């Protein structure tokens, strides 16, 4: 049971393994893009390629779908970025439990966006956790976990790829050692140490130039997939900051003020340090290098980014 790109390596690992994969469950096709056409999930695309039995319930808790799962009589259910909380009626079906692949070191970052919030909050390490699902949100007992270091150059995209690959390997190892007709050994989480990683909103990416340069850089990294870190310029032109680098020099101008150096380098003052902008994407246009943005918009030192639309 999975939906997003994060779940694809786990599905591919199961397909190439010796396990009998009796069905794939994913979210219904959703409208996306300018034309709002219905598009399949990444998991549906892979399942269709391999001609696997596929199910797309609007709500996995509905009685008719629960009955379908019972008819499958699975030994174990694997969940990775499915996008729906599963009821106890589903969790009770497989004798070996429902195993969830979660991209954080639980109990830290329970919720829908653990990778993004780890980056936004400036974490230096994260990992993947395999747990036995219960009816709560990422509160189940932990089977195993593996850590990785977060590099300064990592974004939500690169970190998702790393954790998805790592989690797929972990999953195969755990399933290979499963006891017969019983869940794998697992340890309760320390609820007192839990933190939350709620779903991102469009407002999450709105840059506050009164924050330190490092914090804004982390926001750019964490929102790289969606919604992007953005600001406003001149007559409310929306700009997405695609790539940037924090600098330590202390600005002598108010936060949000632009400075052009050597005619091609662009810096923005923040509350602490300055931020060098490397790639910018104006609304409705492709991302461009800072020098092209300077030339195309006839930028002047002293101009400022707006606080709000």
N, C-alpha and C positions, 0 to 999 in steps of 0.2 A: 504494500500500500504506500504509494508515493505520488508526488505531483511535479515538483520543481526540478531544475537542473541538478541540484545537490543530490537528488536521489538516483540519478542515472548510473553513476559508477557502481552503486550497490546492486541495482537491477542487472547490470551487465555482468557483475561478478557472480550473481546467482545463476544467470543463464549459462555461463561458461563452467560452472561447477558440476558436481555429481548429484546435486539435490534435485528432487522432482518439484519443479515449479508449476503448481496447478492452477494458478490464476493471478492476475494483476488488477489492482483497484486503483483508480485515479480520479481526480476531480472532473466534472463535466467540462466540455469545451467552453472557453470563456471568450467574450469579445475583447479585442485589443487592436492597437494601431489606429490610424486616422479613420479608416473605413469601418472600424468596430466589427470586423469580421470575426466569426467564431474560429478560434485556433485551438488545436490540441495541445495538451501538456507535453513537456519533454518525455515524460514516462509513457504516455500513450504512443508517441512516435516510435520509441524503442520496442514496446510491446507489439505494436502492429508489424514492425519490420520482422519480428521473430514469430509472428502468427500465434501469439499467446492468448489464451482466454482473457478478455478484458471487460471490466465492469466500471461504470461511471455513475455511482449513485449521487443524487443531489445532497442527500443526508444519509450517512452511513448508519445512523441510529434507527432508521425506519425499519419497521417490523419485516417487511418483505425482503429487504436486503440482508437483515440478520438471519433470516431463514435460508437465504442463498448461501451465506457463509457456513452455516451449520451443515448444509448438504454437501459442501466441499469436504468437510471433516479434516481440516488441516492439522498437522502436528504442531506447527508454529506459524505465527503471523509476524512478518517483518514490516516495520513502519519506518519511513524516512521522508520527512518533509511532506507529509500527506495533506495537511491543512485543515483537518477536522479533528476535534476531540472525540475519542471513541468511547461509547458507553460500556458499562460493565457487562452488558449482554453480549457484546462482541469480545471483550477481553476474556470472558469465561469459556469461549469456544475451544481454543487450542490447548491440549494438555501440557504442551511444553512452553506455554506462555506467549505473550505478544512482546516482541523485542523491538525497541525503538532506538534508532541511531540519531543522536543529538549532537550538534556541533558546538559544544562548550564543555567545560569541566564542571559538571554538575556537582553541587547545587547552584553554582554561579550561572547566571544568565538563563534562567528558565524562561521560556516564551518563544515568540515567533521570529525574533530577529537577533539571535545570540551573536552571530558573526559581526553584524553591523555595529551593535552596541559595544562589543569588545574593542573594536577599532576606534569608535567615537570616544570611548572613555580612556583611550591611550594604554590599554593593556599590553604587556610585553610577552605574554604567553596565553595560549588557549589550548584546545584539544577536542577530542571526540569522546563521547560517553555512550556506551551501550547499556540500556536499562530495561527492566521489565515494566511495561506500561501498567499504570493503574488509572483510575478514573480522574485523577488530578492533572494539572498541567505540568508535565515533566517532573513529577514528584516520586516516580517509581524507584524501586531498589536498583542499585548500580551493579551491573555484571562486571564491567571493566572500563578503563579509561586510558587514554594515551595523550601525552602533552606534546605540543610543538611550540617553537619560539615564533613570535610575530615580528617580522622584519619591518624596518621603517618604511620600506618600499611597498609593503603589502597593501592591497586594497580589498574591498569586499569581494571583488571578482577573483583575485588570485588566492585569497584565503579560503574562499568557498571551494575552489578547485582542489586545493591541498587537503582540506578536511574531508571532502567527499571521497577522495582517493584513499586516504588513511582509514576512514570509516568502513569503506567497502572491504578492505583487507581484514580489519578487525572482525567484521561480521562473519566472513567465511570461516575464520579461525574459531569463533565462538560456536557457530553451527556445527562445525566438524567435531566438536567435543561435547555436544549436547547429550545429557543423560536420556535414557529411553523413557518416554511418557511422563516426563517431569521437567519443570523449568530449570535452567542452569543456576548454580549458586549465585546469590546476589546480596549486597549489603545495603541497609537503609541509608538514605541521605540524611545529612545534618541540616534540618530545616532552618535552624538558627543562622546558618551561613548563606542562605539562599538570597539571590538577587534576581531582578526581573528584567526581561528584554522584550518590551512590548513591540508590536508591529509599528513600522515607521509610517509617518504621514508625510504629505507634501511639505508641511511646515517644518518638519525635522531638518530639512536641508537649508532653511533660510539662515544665512550667515549673519552673525552679530559681530561687527568689527570691534566691539568693546571687549571681546574675548582675546586671550593670548594667541599669538601666531601658531603655536603648537596645537592648541585646541581646535583652531579653524582647519589646520592641516589634517588633523584626525577626523574632523567632520567630512572633509572632502574624500578621504579614504573610505570612511564607513558608509557613505551614501552613494558610492560610485555606481552601483547597479541601479538603484532607484532611491530617492527621487533626484539625486544629484545635489551638490552644494551650490547655492545660487545667491546672487545679490542683484541690485538694481542700479541703473546708471543713466544719467541725463534724464530724458523724458520717460522714465519708467521702463527703459529697456532691460529686460531680464537677461542676466548673464550667468551661465553655469561655469564654475571653476573646475576644470577637468584635471589639471595637474598643477602642483605648487610645491614650494619648499620653504619652511620657516627659516628665518635668519635672526641672529642674536642682536644686531645693532638696535639701539634704542631710538625710536622715532621722535623727532622734535615737532611733529605736526599731529593734529587730531586723528583718532582712529578712522579708517576708511579713506584717508587721503592718498592719492596716487603720486608716485615719483618715477620718472623715466630716467634711466641711467644709460649712458653711451648710446642713446637713441634706439636701443632695442631691448633693454632689460626693464621689466616693469615690477615695481614694488608697491605694496599697500601697507600703510601704518596700521598697527593693532594696539591693543592695550598693553601688550608685552611683546616687544620685538616687531619685526616686519615680516611680511609674507611675499616671497617672490612668486609671481604668477607666470607659469610656464605655458599652459594651454587654457584657452578661454573659448566658450561656445555661446555666442549670442543666440537669442531665441530665433528659431526657424533656420538657422545656419549651421554649417559643419564646424567642428572644433578647429581652432586655428592657433598657431604659435603666437606668443606674446608680441613679437615684432610685427606680425601681420595685423594684429588687433590695433597696435599703436598707429601703424600707417593707415589702415583702412578707416579708422574712426578719428584720425587727426588728433590723437590724445595729447593733452597738455599736463605737465607736472602741476599739482595743486588741485586738480579736479578730484571729486569725491564720489564714492559709491553711496547710494541712498540707503537710508535705514529701512525703509519699507516701500511697498508699492503705492 
